[in-house]
Amino acid sequence: MNKLGYSLAVAAVAVAASCAQAQPLVATRYADFDRYVLALSWQTGFCQSLHADNRSEPDECRLLKEQEDKTHFLTVHGLWPSLPKSIAARGVDDRRWMRYGCAARPVPNMPEARASRKCDAEETGLSLEMAAKLNDVMPGAGGNSCLERYEYAKHGVCFGFDPDAWFGTMVRMNHEVKASELGRFIASHYGQRISRSDFNAALEKAWGKNAVKSLALRCDGNPAWLTEIQLTIKASAVNAPLNKTSFVPQPHPGNCGSEFILDAVGY
């Protein structure tokens, strides 16, 4: 993509970001947590890993097509609040919280959402307008995959999040990452083997060293395909555009090694 084309693409995602979220994200219950994890999937790597392991591939993988804008494949997985102090005080630890989320016992003690049966989770109550925006960046939403129902049941409903605000925040942040220096790096290295140090350098150009410290990368397979990017964000910063003060260091950088593949469409 030439500079003009990339500039137009960045402008387009910026406009989309400005329209994605109509209201701030506010927890009305268990609000005493300090961070979120924004989880973004590298869709082609995720689909490649399923194919390589002979696992069942969802429709969004089987129907995956090439796109001119390569940041299109940077999709939304979720936005996960950390363990609230009020829930930890009842004996819930981080391990249980990560596994069960809103279904943790003794609190919040809500119905468990199972990854293998996502469509059994309750409907989210998303507006049609927000559902359309989410479908553009979360390929597993709706249809036979129901990722948005699973995510809301596990990570959103117990906080009393307005579903439009919660998913709208994910949509906005996804567009901001795509329009950043990291998005430019991803677009220009599509289908290539890249180094983690170069990936980190692009992220640092976008939002500074704290953003790099907040990063966890997930890879799968041999050779290693990038499957997920996780950024840890201050709870107090979630309603502002991503900037150098948005990020919180986290101790687990993920399982990607010094090099990994930014996989392209196809097997």
N, C-alpha and C positions, 0 to 999 in steps of 0.2 A: 504494500500500500504506500502511495506517495504521501508527502507531507500534507498536501491539501486534503487528500482523502482521509488521512488520519485525523486532521483537525476537524473535518466535518463530522467524523464519527464521534470524536470527543464531545463536540457541541451537541450532538444528538443525545448522547447518554446523559449529558448535564441537564438538558431540558427534561428528559424522562425522569431524572432524579428529583428535580424540583417539583414534579407533579405526582411523585409516587406516594407521599405521605401527607395526609390531610390533617392529622392531629398528633400530638406528642404521645409517646409511649409512657404510661404510668402504671405501676403496680399498685393495686388497691388492697392486696393482701400479701403478707410475707415479704414486705418491701425492704427488709434489712439485709440486703445482699450488696456486694460492692463491685461486681463485674459481670460482664457478659462474654461469652465466646461467640464470635461471628464465624460460622462454618460455611465455607464455600467449596463446592466440589469442582474438580477439573473433570468434566463429564466424560471426555474421550478416554482418559486414563481409568476412570471408574468402570466404564463399559468394557474396556480392554481387559481389566483385571477379572471381571465376571466371566468373560469369554475364555480367557486363558485357564481359569479354574473349572471350566465346564459347569458353571452355575447358571441358574435360570436368568435370562436377560429380560428386563422389563421392556415394555413397548418403546419407551424413550431411547433405549439403546438399540433395539432392532431397527428402528426407523431413523436413526441418526444420519443426518446429511451434512455435507460440507457447507461452510458459511464463509462469506467474504470477510466479515469481521470476526477474527479469531477469538476475540474476547467473549464472543457469544457462548463459548463452551465453559466459561467460568460461571457456574450456576450456584444457586442458593441451596444449602442443606438445612441450616437452622440458625437460631439466635438463642443461646442457652444461658439463663441466669445461673450464677454460682449459688452455692448452698447458703440460704439465709441463716442468720444467727439464731432466729427464733425456732427454726427447725432443727438446727444443730443442737440446741439446748435440750431437745427432747430425745437425744440419743442417736440422731441420724448423722453418719459420717459421710465424707466426700465420696467414698467408694459406693455406698448405697445410693447416694443422691445421683451420681452419674448413671447408675444402672436403672433406677426406678423413677427418678424425677418426681412428678406430681403424685405418683402412686406409692411413694416411700411411706413406710410405717414407723411410728404411729401417726405421723402427720407428714404431708397433707392428707394421706389416706384416701386418694381418689382412684377410680378404676384404672387398672394397668393397661397401657397401650403396648401391644406386642408388635415387634418389627416384622414378624412373619405374617401378621394379619392386620395390616395398617387400615384397611377399609372397615374393620370392625369398630374403629374409634368413632366417636360422635362427630357430626358435622361441626365445622368451626363457626359458622355464622358469618363468614366473609360476605361482603357486598359483591355484587356481580362485577362492579368496576374494579375493585381491588383483586378479585379472583383473576380477571383478565391480565392485570399487570403482573401478578404473581406467576401465572402460567408462562409468561415470557422468560422468566429467570429461574423457575423451579420446574424442570421438565417432569418431575415425578408427582406434581400436584394434579389432583383430579383424576379422571380416567379410571384405570384399573390399578393405579399405584397408590393414590391417597396419601402421599407423603405429608401434605399439609395437615391432614387430620391427625396423623400419628405425631407429628411435631408439636401441634398445639395441645394434644392430650397429654403428652409427656412433659413439655417444657413451658407451656403458656397458660393453660386454663386455671391452674391453682393460684396464679398471681392476679387473676381478675383482669388480665390484659384485654383491652378491646382488640379483637382479632384484626381489624383493619389497621390499627396503629402498629401492632406487633409485626404483621407481615409487611406492612408498608415501610417499616424501619429496615427490614431486611432488603427489600427492593431498592430503597434509596442507597444503602451502604454498598450493595452489589454494584450499582451504577457508579458510585464514587470510586470504588476499586478499579473498575474497568477504565475509567477516565484518568487514572493516576499514572505516575511513572511505572508502577508495577504493571498496570494494564498495557502500557506501551511495550514493556519488556516481553510480556507474554505474547502479544501479537507478533512481535518481530522474531520470536524464537519458537514459534509454533512448529511442532513436529520434530524438534531438535533435542539432543542430549544437552543439558545445561548443568552448570555447577551451582551448588547451594550458595556459594559466596557471591556469585553474580546475581542470583535471585535476591539475596539479602541486600545487596548494594542497590538494586532497583527499589526495593521497599524503603530503604533508608533515604533515597532521593525523594521519595514520595512524602514520607512522614517522620523521618528521623530515626535515631538509634533506639528509642523506646518502642517503636513499632517493630523493629527487628527482634527485640527482647520479648515482645508479646507473641511471637510467631511460633506455631507448631505446624509442621508439614507431615502429611501422611503419604506413604508410598506402598505399593504392592507389586509383587511379581519379581521375576529375574529375567531380563533387566528390570530395574525398578521404574515403575510408572508413577508419576505424581497423581494422587487421587483426591487429596483434600488440603485446603489451606485454612488454618484457624488463626484468628486474630483475637486477642483478649483486650476488651474495651472497658473503660471505667463506666460503671452504672450511671454516674452523674453526667457523663458525656454523651449518652446514647442519642439524645435528641438534637445534637449539634452536628454539623458537617465534620467528617473525619479530619483531624489535624494533629499536629505533633504532640498535643497534650491529651489526646484521646486514649492512649494505650497504657496497659498495665503489664509489667513483666510477668512471665509465668515460667515455672521451673522445668517444663517438659517440652523440649523442642520437636518432638515427634520422632518418627523412625526413618526418615529419609537420610541417606548418606550424603557424601560430598558431591555426588552427581546423580542425576535422575533424568527421566525422559518426559518431556512435555508432549504427550502422545497426540497424534493426529487422528482424524476419522479413519476408520477401516482397521482390519485385523491382519 
